[in-house]
Amino acid sequence: MNANRALDELLAGRLRPGVYQWRAPAVPGAVGDTAWTDRAEEAGWRAFHLDGRRARDKDAFLRLCAEEFELPGWFGGNWDALQDCLSDLSWTPAKNGYLVLYESWAELADTDQGAFRTVLDVFGTAVKAWRDTPTPMVVLLASVGVEVAGVPRLAF
C-alpha cells in the first residue's frame, strides 16, 4: 500500500488506530510539508505536526508538545503530564479523530534513546485511550530510510 492510499484508509477509519512508521510521499520540501494536514482536517481529524528537528532531548520534546498540542496551563512538563494531556485533549476537540505526524524523530532517537522509547510508550498509551472512541488517535512516525524496531509500518 502506498503512503497516500494508507493515509486515506486511515482517515476513512478502515485501518486500526495505532502508532505506525509512515514513509511520506516524496514531495518538494518533504520535511515540513503539511499537505497531509489539509487532507486530515478535511476528513474531520485534528492534525498535529511535531518537527523533531526542534527536539533533541526530553525537555525540548516536552516543550515542542506543549506548543504543538497547545497543552493547558496545568501541563507539568514531564512524561506523566504529557500522557495525561494526550489522553484528554478536551481543549482541542476533533470530529473524527486525532492525527499526529512526528517528523525527524531520529534526532531524539539518536541523542537520547531512553527518551525516545518513553515517547513511543506515551503515544502508545494515548492511542489505546482513544482507540474505542468516536475520535481515535493515530501517530505516524515519518520515515526516510530509518526504521524503528517494534513499530509496524503503515506504508513503504
N, C-alpha and C positions, 0 to 999 in steps of 0.2 A: 504494500500500500504506500503510495507516495505521500509526502508531507501535507500537501493541500487537501487531498482526499481524507487523510486521517483527521485533520483539523475539522473538516466538515462533518465527519461522522461523530466526532466528539461533541461538537456544538449541537448536533441534532439529537444527542442523547442515546446514540446507538452503540457507544463504547463505554465500558465501565470506568467510572471516575477513578483516578489514581495519580501516582507520581510516575512520569514517563520521561525517557530520553526522546528527544524530538529533533531530527535534523531538518531545520527550516529550509524552505526552498531557496536556492541561490538567487539573490536579487541584488541590484546595485546597492551598496552600502548596507550589506546584510546585517551586521551588528548594529542594533539600534533601529532597524526598520520596524515600523509599528503598523504596517498594513493589516496584520493579523488582529490588532485591537479593534479596528473598524469592523472586521468580519465578526468578531466575538460580540461586540456591542450591538450590532445589527440583529444578532440572534438572541439578544436579551441577556447576555452574560456580562458581568462586571470584569473588566480586564485589568490586570496589574503587570507592570513590566519592571523586573529587577535587573538592573545593569550591574553585573558582578565586577566590572572593571572598577567600580567605586567601593568594593568591599573585599579587602584582602585579609581582614581579621574579624573576630567576633564582634567587637564594638562597632566597626564600620558597617558590618552586615545588619546589626540591630538598628543602627541609625537609618540605613537605607530602607529597611522595612517600615520603620516609624514614618518616614517621609512618604513612601510609595503607597502604603496601605492607609495613610492618614490616620494612624493609630490615635486613640483618645488620650487625653492628658493623664489618665491613670496608668498608662503603659509604664511598667517598671524598668524597662531597658535590660531585661535578662531573658533567658530562654523560656522559663516558665510563663512569664508575662506575654511573650510573643505567642506561645502556644495557646494561652487563654484567649488572646485577642483574635487569633486566626480561627478559633473555634466559635467565635461570637459574631463578629462583623456586623452587628446591628446598626452601626453608624454609617454603613455603606451597603444598603440593601441591593439585591440583584433580583431580576425577574426569573431567570432560568439557571443561573449558576455563576461560579467564580472561576476565572481562568488566570493562572499565574504563569508567566513566562520568565524563567530565570536564565538570562544570558551570561556568558563569560563566567560561569560557576567555577571553572578550573582555576581562576585567580585565587579563590578561597581554598579550594581543594589542594592546590599546590603549596600554599603557605601555612595552612592550619587544617590538617586532615581531620582532627578531632572536632573542630568547629563545623566543618563541612558535614560530617556524619551526623552531628546534632541537628543541623539544618534539615537533613533528609528525614530524621526522626520527627521533628516538629511538623514538617509538611505532611508526612505520612499520617500523623495523628489528626491533623486538621482535615485532611481528605476523608479519613474514616468518620470524623464527626459530622461531616456534611453529606456523606455518601447516600444515605437513605432519606434525604430531604428533597423538597422540590427544587432546591438550589445547590446541587453538588459542587464540589471543588475539584479542579484538575490542576496539577502542577506539571509544567513542561520544562525540562532541563534542555535548553537549546544546545545542540552538539555539533561541533565541526571537527569530526575525526577523532574526538576523545570520548571515551565511554566511561560510565560509572558502573562498577561491579554491583550486581544485585538489583539494578533498576531496569525494568523492562523497557524495550524500545517501542515507541508508538509508530514511528515511520523511519525507514532508512533506505 
